Amino acid sequence: MAKYDIIGLDYANLRRPDPRIAAQIHAALGDAKTVVNVGAGAGGYEPPDRAVTAVEPSQTMIDQRPATAAPAIQGNAENLPFPDDSFDAAMASLTIHHWTDHAKGLQEMRRVSRGPVVLFTFDPTPRPFWLWHYFPGLAALDAQIMPPMTFYESVLGPVDIHPIPIPADCTDGFLCAYWKRPAAYLDDKIRTGMSSFHAIDAVEAGLENLARDLNTGTWEQQNADLLNKNALDMGYRLVISR
């Protein structure tokens, strides 16, 4: 059973693509007319003006795709069911950490794409973030499951890597999206859209400490520098192989 058959029951509502991030992903696809979206989930970040074919292992996620979404095939990144050079471009958004073989999945994307391979991903290089204080297991988990940036070039050859600053009002509920809205992490429903919280221990203790610091004003005092920011580099990256 795919992981998101269990944790992705309301994913389409919790993880609504942010249009500012979408614009950067779509620009990276260039003039591609046909695109394969690998680990496509409920269809977030798929360009509406291209012919998209989605590949997704979880039937639960496929079932949440809107009627207007691109057709989806149940399958895995490591074994894409297409001939070589089938598409003008290949894309994948916040999915590589769920693959069983990162290198094989990237090689498959490169194999089926005549043009760019575009990944919206995360750089696990350690960086300060107040959330790690309450849930230290999250930082350790990223180091375990996310490939380092050097990995992409080792598999795909030369790549361009661009930071994607996360807006303070980001509509996509991925792990670091609520960097300026700490109370959101106390919401059980919001956390269900973040796979990392399903993979660490001591979640309840972290929630209790965060709730206490919000109630006492400690969080605001310790993170006053964030309050006037509209976007922040949280480590999210756009990796483009031409």
C-alpha positions as CSV (number, residue, x, y, z in Angstrom):
1,M,0.0,0.0,0.0
2,A,1.4,3.4,-1.0
3,K,2.1,5.8,2.0
4,Y,-0.5,8.3,0.8
5,D,-3.2,5.7,0.6
6,I,-3.0,6.1,4.4
7,I,-2.1,9.7,5.1
8,G,-3.4,11.5,2.0
9,L,-7.1,11.3,2.6
10,D,-7.7,15.1,2.5
11,Y,-4.5,16.1,0.7
12,A,-6.1,18.0,-2.1
13,N,-7.6,20.5,0.3
14,L,-4.6,20.8,2.6
15,R,-2.0,21.1,-0.2
16,R,-3.4,23.7,-2.6
17,P,-0.6,24.8,-5.0
18,D,0.7,28.3,-4.4
19,P,0.5,30.3,-7.6
20,R,3.8,32.1,-7.0
21,I,5.6,28.8,-6.7
22,A,3.7,27.4,-9.6
23,A,4.8,30.3,-11.9
24,Q,8.4,29.4,-11.2
25,I,7.9,25.7,-12.0
26,H,6.0,26.4,-15.2
27,A,8.6,28.8,-16.4
28,A,11.3,26.2,-15.9
29,L,9.4,23.9,-18.2
30,G,10.1,26.3,-21.0
31,D,8.1,25.8,-24.2
32,A,7.4,22.1,-23.5
33,K,4.0,21.1,-24.8
34,T,3.9,17.6,-23.3
35,V,4.9,17.0,-19.7
36,V,5.0,14.0,-17.4
37,N,4.4,14.7,-13.7
38,V,6.0,12.1,-11.6
39,G,4.6,11.5,-8.1
40,A,1.8,13.7,-9.2
41,G,-0.5,13.4,-6.2
42,A,-3.7,15.3,-6.5
43,G,-2.3,17.4,-9.4
44,G,-0.7,20.4,-7.7
45,Y,1.6,22.4,-9.9
46,E,0.6,20.8,-13.1
47,P,0.6,23.5,-15.8
48,P,-3.0,23.9,-17.2
49,D,-1.8,25.0,-20.6
50,R,0.2,21.8,-21.4
51,A,-0.7,18.2,-22.2
52,V,0.2,16.6,-18.9
53,T,0.4,12.9,-18.1
54,A,0.4,12.2,-14.4
55,V,2.1,9.2,-12.7
56,E,1.2,8.5,-9.0
57,P,1.5,5.3,-6.9
58,S,-1.4,6.0,-4.5
59,Q,-5.0,5.4,-5.6
60,T,-6.2,7.6,-2.8
61,M,-4.3,10.5,-4.3
62,I,-5.5,9.7,-7.8
63,D,-9.1,9.6,-6.6
64,Q,-8.7,13.2,-5.3
65,R,-7.7,14.6,-8.6
66,P,-10.3,17.0,-10.0
67,A,-12.3,16.1,-13.0
68,T,-10.4,18.7,-15.0
69,A,-7.0,17.4,-14.1
70,A,-4.7,15.6,-16.4
71,P,-5.1,11.8,-16.8
72,A,-3.3,9.8,-14.2
73,I,-1.6,6.4,-14.4
74,Q,-0.9,4.4,-11.2
75,G,2.9,3.8,-11.2
76,N,6.2,4.5,-9.6
77,A,9.0,6.9,-10.5
78,E,11.6,4.1,-10.6
79,N,9.8,2.4,-13.5
80,L,8.0,4.9,-15.7
81,P,5.8,3.0,-18.2
82,F,6.8,5.1,-21.3
83,P,9.3,4.7,-24.1
84,D,12.4,6.8,-24.3
85,D,11.9,10.5,-25.2
86,S,8.1,10.3,-24.8
87,F,7.7,13.9,-23.4
88,D,9.0,17.4,-24.0
89,A,9.7,17.7,-20.2
90,A,9.4,15.9,-16.9
91,M,8.5,17.4,-13.6
92,A,8.2,16.3,-9.9
93,S,7.1,18.3,-6.9
94,L,8.1,17.5,-3.3
95,T,8.0,13.8,-4.0
96,I,11.6,12.5,-4.3
97,H,11.8,11.7,-0.6
98,H,9.1,9.1,-1.0
99,W,10.9,7.2,-3.8
100,T,12.6,3.9,-2.9
101,D,15.5,4.6,-5.3
102,H,16.3,8.3,-5.9
103,A,18.9,7.7,-8.6
104,K,16.7,5.3,-10.5
105,G,13.7,7.7,-10.4
106,L,15.8,10.6,-11.7
107,Q,17.3,8.4,-14.4
108,E,13.8,7.4,-15.5
109,M,12.7,11.1,-15.7
110,R,15.7,11.9,-17.8
111,R,15.0,8.9,-20.0
112,V,11.5,9.8,-20.9
113,S,12.1,13.5,-21.4
114,R,13.4,15.1,-24.6
115,G,13.9,18.4,-22.8
116,P,14.1,19.7,-19.2
117,V,13.7,17.7,-16.0
118,V,12.3,20.0,-13.3
119,L,12.1,19.2,-9.6
120,F,10.6,21.2,-6.8
121,T,12.5,19.8,-3.9
122,F,14.2,20.6,-0.6
123,D,17.9,21.1,0.4
124,P,18.5,19.3,3.6
125,T,21.6,21.3,4.5
126,P,21.2,22.3,8.2
127,R,19.8,25.8,8.7
128,P,18.1,27.4,11.7
129,F,14.3,27.2,11.8
130,W,12.3,27.6,15.0
131,L,10.2,24.5,14.2
132,W,13.3,22.3,14.8
133,H,13.4,23.5,18.4
134,Y,10.0,22.0,19.1
135,F,10.4,18.9,16.8
136,P,14.2,18.1,16.5
137,G,13.3,14.9,14.7
138,L,12.1,16.8,11.7
139,A,15.6,18.2,10.9
140,A,17.1,14.8,11.4
141,L,14.5,13.2,9.2
142,D,15.2,15.6,6.3
143,A,18.9,14.7,6.5
144,Q,17.9,11.0,6.1
145,I,15.3,11.2,3.3
146,M,16.2,14.2,1.2
147,P,19.1,14.0,-1.3
148,P,21.8,16.7,-1.0
149,M,21.9,19.2,-3.8
150,T,25.1,17.6,-5.2
151,F,23.3,14.4,-5.8
152,Y,21.2,15.8,-8.6
153,E,24.2,16.7,-10.7
154,S,25.8,13.3,-10.0
155,V,22.8,11.6,-11.6
156,L,21.5,14.1,-14.2
157,G,24.7,16.0,-15.2
158,P,24.8,19.8,-15.0
159,V,21.8,21.3,-13.3
160,D,20.6,24.8,-12.4
161,I,19.5,25.2,-8.8
162,H,17.3,28.2,-7.8
163,P,16.0,29.0,-4.3
164,I,12.2,29.3,-4.0
165,P,11.4,31.7,-1.2
166,I,8.2,30.7,0.6
167,P,5.6,33.4,1.0
168,A,4.3,34.2,4.4
169,D,0.8,33.4,3.2
170,C,1.7,30.3,1.2
171,T,-1.4,28.3,0.2
172,D,0.4,25.0,0.0
173,G,0.6,23.3,3.4
174,F,4.0,21.6,3.1
175,L,6.2,21.3,6.2
176,C,7.8,24.8,6.3
177,A,4.9,26.7,4.7
178,Y,3.7,28.1,8.1
179,W,6.9,29.6,9.2
180,K,5.1,32.9,10.1
181,R,1.9,31.2,11.2
182,P,3.0,28.9,14.1
183,A,-0.5,28.2,15.5
184,A,-1.2,26.2,12.3
185,Y,1.1,23.4,13.5
186,L,-1.2,22.9,16.4
187,D,-4.0,21.9,14.1
188,D,-4.2,18.1,13.7
189,K,-5.9,18.5,10.3
190,I,-3.1,20.7,8.9
191,R,-0.4,18.3,10.1
192,T,-2.0,15.4,8.3
193,G,-0.9,17.0,5.0
194,M,2.7,16.9,6.2
195,S,4.2,13.4,5.8
196,S,7.2,14.2,8.1
197,F,5.0,14.4,11.2
198,H,3.9,10.8,10.6
199,A,7.6,9.7,10.7
200,I,8.9,11.2,14.0
201,D,8.4,10.6,17.7
202,A,7.6,13.0,20.5
203,V,5.1,15.0,18.5
204,E,2.8,15.6,21.4
205,A,5.6,17.0,23.6
206,G,6.5,19.4,20.9
207,L,3.0,20.5,20.4
208,E,2.6,21.2,24.1
209,N,5.8,23.3,24.2
210,L,4.8,25.2,21.1
211,A,1.3,25.9,22.5
212,R,2.8,27.1,25.8
213,D,5.2,29.5,24.1
214,L,2.5,30.9,21.9
215,N,0.2,31.5,24.9
216,T,3.0,33.2,26.9
217,G,4.3,35.3,24.0
218,T,7.7,33.5,24.1
219,W,7.5,32.5,20.5
220,E,6.8,36.0,19.3
221,Q,9.7,37.4,21.4
222,Q,12.1,34.8,20.1
223,N,11.1,35.2,16.5
224,A,10.4,38.9,16.3
225,D,12.7,39.1,13.2
226,L,10.2,37.1,11.2
227,L,7.2,39.2,11.8
228,N,8.1,41.9,9.2
229,K,9.1,39.4,6.5
230,N,6.9,38.6,3.5
231,A,8.9,35.6,2.2
232,L,11.7,33.5,3.5
233,D,14.3,31.0,2.1
234,M,13.4,27.8,3.9
235,G,15.5,25.5,1.8
236,Y,13.1,24.8,-1.0
237,R,14.8,24.6,-4.4
238,L,14.0,24.3,-8.0
239,V,16.4,21.9,-9.7
240,I,16.5,22.0,-13.5
241,S,18.3,19.6,-15.8
242,R,18.4,20.9,-19.4
